[in-house]
Structure formats: structure tokens, C-alpha cells
Amino acid sequence: MLLEETLKPLLRNVPDFPKPGILFKDITPLLGNPSARRKVVEAIAQHFKDNNIQALVAVEARGFIFGSLIAQELSVPLIPIRKAGKLPYKKIEEEYSLEYGTASIEIHQDAFAPGTRVLLHDDLLATGGTASAAGHLVQQLGGVVAGYSFIINLTFLAGEDILKKRFNVDPHYLVKF
């Protein structure tokens, strides 16, 4: 069975969350399935194993869950990108547009050395706003965006095209809607 066929039933639709008109993709059923969770980690790590990844940047909050597991599998540091006001040390910040508003994220200024090849991970790619902002933060610190990893790609929102154009990388994902 294809991995996508295994994962799709474990992704729950929640209508009108966090705002009316938004169909939220809930990964908690996937988190509750150890076998499928392991397959996700293995598939993403396998895809990037030969890309000379030197650090994994995970985006708050759901990106942290699989990001930490993937970083462990790749034997690289895990670096958090958090919502504004959540990191305790010196940081830089990026504001961006969401499908349903605006937000800001931040990263510590000393997260990695310039030239570090970074894999960015989040659970879902939609408009590309959060992922682009995360990529810009990596670049501001002198890092190289070596790849993007997602569990889900909402292809009707064209985030994939935005990341290809802005960062010259093909985002990797396991399930598309």
C-alpha cells in the first residue's frame, strides 16, 4: 500500500477551524498511530538522507512533533522557529500573511553557523506564507535552504509554486489534497 493511502485516513478534517470557512487538517489521529508515525519519519529522512542536511528547522507548533523525530533520524540539530514573543534569547523576526490573517515568527540569532544547510519542516503546506517566512529567517542568518519537508500539501493553494520560485527547491510532502 502506498504511504499516502495509509496516511490519508489518519488526517481528520475539522470544518470552520480556526475561523469560519477554513477546513483544518488535524494530524492528531496520525500522532496516535505509532506505525504510521514511524513511516512518516522514515520516508522524510530517506528522501533527504543524501542532501547533506546539517540542521533541521521546525516550525511551531505541529512542525515540532515530526521535526524532532526527523532531526533525530538524520542525526542533526533541531532548531525551533516560534511565534513572536516565545523565544527567550536574542532573535530575529519575520511577519507574513496566512490564509486567514497575518502572523510573525522568530528564530534565535545564534541558531546555526552561516553556510549551514537547513531542512525546514512543518506539518502542512498551504499558501506558503509560513514556509517562506521561515526560509527568509534561515537566509537572514546566512543559512542555505536545502529543502522543505511537509506531511500534507494543499495543492489548490499554490504554496509549492511559491517555494520553488523563491527558494529554488522542490518541497517534499507525503500527502496532497
C-alpha positions as CSV (number, residue, x, y, z in Angstrom):
1,M,0.0,0.0,0.0
2,L,1.3,3.5,-0.8
3,L,2.2,5.6,2.1
4,E,-0.3,8.3,1.0
5,E,-3.1,5.8,1.1
6,T,-2.1,4.8,4.7
7,L,-1.9,8.4,5.9
8,K,-5.0,10.0,4.4
9,P,-7.5,8.2,6.7
10,L,-5.4,9.4,9.7
11,L,-5.8,13.0,8.7
12,R,-9.1,14.4,10.1
13,N,-11.0,17.3,8.6
14,V,-12.2,19.9,11.1
15,P,-14.5,22.5,9.4
16,D,-14.5,26.1,10.4
17,F,-11.3,26.0,12.5
18,P,-9.6,28.3,13.4
19,K,-12.1,30.5,11.6
20,P,-15.3,30.1,9.6
21,G,-14.6,28.8,6.1
22,I,-11.3,27.1,6.9
23,L,-11.1,23.3,6.7
24,F,-8.4,22.4,9.2
25,K,-6.3,19.2,8.6
26,D,-5.9,17.6,12.0
27,I,-2.9,15.3,12.4
28,T,-3.7,14.0,15.9
29,P,-5.1,10.7,14.6
30,L,-1.7,10.2,12.8
31,L,0.1,11.0,16.0
32,G,-1.9,8.3,17.8
33,N,-0.7,5.6,15.3
34,P,2.9,4.6,16.1
35,S,3.4,2.6,13.0
36,A,2.2,5.3,10.6
37,R,4.1,7.9,12.6
38,R,7.3,5.9,12.2
39,K,6.7,5.5,8.4
40,V,6.3,9.3,8.1
41,V,9.7,9.9,9.8
42,E,11.4,7.2,7.8
43,A,10.0,8.4,4.5
44,I,11.1,12.0,5.1
45,A,14.5,11.1,6.4
46,Q,15.1,8.7,3.5
47,H,14.2,11.4,1.0
48,F,16.7,13.9,2.5
49,K,19.5,11.4,3.6
50,D,21.8,12.3,0.7
51,N,21.2,16.1,0.7
52,N,23.9,16.9,3.2
53,I,21.4,18.3,5.7
54,Q,23.2,19.9,8.7
55,A,20.3,21.2,10.7
56,L,16.5,20.8,10.8
57,V,14.4,23.9,11.5
58,A,10.9,23.0,12.7
59,V,8.0,25.5,12.7
60,E,5.7,25.9,15.8
61,A,3.8,24.1,16.8
62,R,2.9,20.9,14.9
63,G,6.1,21.1,13.0
64,F,8.0,20.4,16.2
65,I,6.4,17.0,16.7
66,F,7.7,15.4,13.5
67,G,10.6,17.8,13.2
68,S,12.2,16.5,16.3
69,L,11.8,12.9,15.2
70,I,13.2,13.6,11.7
71,A,16.1,15.5,13.2
72,Q,16.9,12.5,15.4
73,E,16.7,10.2,12.4
74,L,19.0,12.4,10.4
75,S,21.3,13.0,13.4
76,V,21.2,16.7,13.0
77,P,20.4,19.6,15.4
78,L,16.8,20.6,15.9
79,I,16.2,24.4,15.7
80,P,12.7,25.8,16.6
81,I,11.0,28.6,14.8
82,R,8.4,30.0,17.2
83,K,5.5,32.5,17.2
84,A,6.6,36.0,18.1
85,G,7.4,36.5,21.8
86,K,8.1,32.9,22.6
87,L,11.8,32.6,22.3
88,P,13.9,33.7,25.3
89,Y,17.2,34.8,23.7
90,K,18.3,37.3,21.0
91,K,16.2,36.7,17.9
92,I,15.2,37.9,14.5
93,E,11.5,38.1,13.4
94,E,9.6,37.8,10.1
95,E,6.0,38.9,9.6
96,Y,4.0,37.1,6.9
97,S,0.4,36.5,5.6
98,L,-1.6,33.5,6.4
99,E,-4.6,32.1,4.5
100,Y,-6.7,33.8,7.2
101,G,-4.7,36.8,8.6
102,T,-1.1,37.7,9.4
103,A,1.4,36.4,11.9
104,S,5.1,36.7,13.0
105,I,7.7,34.1,13.7
106,E,11.2,34.2,15.1
107,I,14.4,32.3,15.4
108,H,17.4,32.7,17.7
109,Q,20.2,34.7,16.2
110,D,22.7,32.0,17.1
111,A,20.7,29.1,15.8
112,F,23.3,27.9,13.4
113,A,26.5,29.0,11.7
114,P,26.4,30.8,8.3
115,G,26.5,28.3,5.4
116,T,24.6,25.6,7.3
117,R,22.4,23.5,5.0
118,V,19.0,23.6,6.6
119,L,15.9,21.4,6.1
120,L,12.7,23.2,7.0
121,H,9.9,21.1,8.3
122,D,6.2,21.8,9.0
123,D,3.2,19.6,9.0
124,L,1.3,21.3,6.3
125,L,2.0,23.5,3.2
126,A,-0.9,25.8,2.3
127,T,-0.3,29.3,0.8
128,G,3.5,29.1,1.5
129,G,3.4,32.1,3.8
130,T,4.8,30.5,6.9
131,A,7.3,28.4,5.0
132,S,8.5,31.4,3.0
133,A,8.9,33.4,6.2
134,A,10.8,30.5,7.8
135,G,13.1,30.3,4.7
136,H,13.7,34.1,4.9
137,L,14.8,33.7,8.5
138,V,17.2,31.0,7.6
139,Q,18.7,33.1,4.8
140,Q,19.0,36.1,7.1
141,L,21.2,34.1,9.4
142,G,23.3,33.0,6.4
143,G,21.9,29.5,6.2
144,V,21.1,27.6,3.0
145,V,17.6,26.4,2.4
146,A,18.5,22.9,1.4
147,G,14.9,21.5,1.4
148,Y,11.4,21.8,2.6
149,S,9.5,18.8,4.2
150,F,5.8,18.6,4.9
151,I,3.4,15.8,5.7
152,I,0.5,17.5,3.8
153,N,0.3,19.8,0.7
154,L,-2.9,21.6,0.0
155,T,-2.1,21.8,-3.8
156,F,-5.1,24.1,-4.5
157,L,-3.4,26.9,-2.6
158,A,-0.2,27.0,-4.7
159,G,2.3,27.2,-1.8
160,E,4.5,24.7,-3.6
161,D,5.0,27.0,-6.6
162,I,5.8,29.9,-4.3
163,L,8.6,27.9,-2.5
164,K,10.0,26.6,-5.8
165,K,10.2,30.2,-7.2
166,R,11.6,31.9,-4.0
167,F,14.0,29.2,-2.8
168,N,14.7,27.1,-5.9
169,V,13.8,23.9,-4.1
170,D,11.1,21.3,-4.7
171,P,9.1,20.9,-1.5
172,H,8.7,17.3,-0.4
173,Y,5.4,16.1,1.0
174,L,3.7,12.8,1.6
175,V,0.0,13.5,1.1
176,K,-1.7,16.0,-1.2
177,F,-5.2,17.3,-1.2
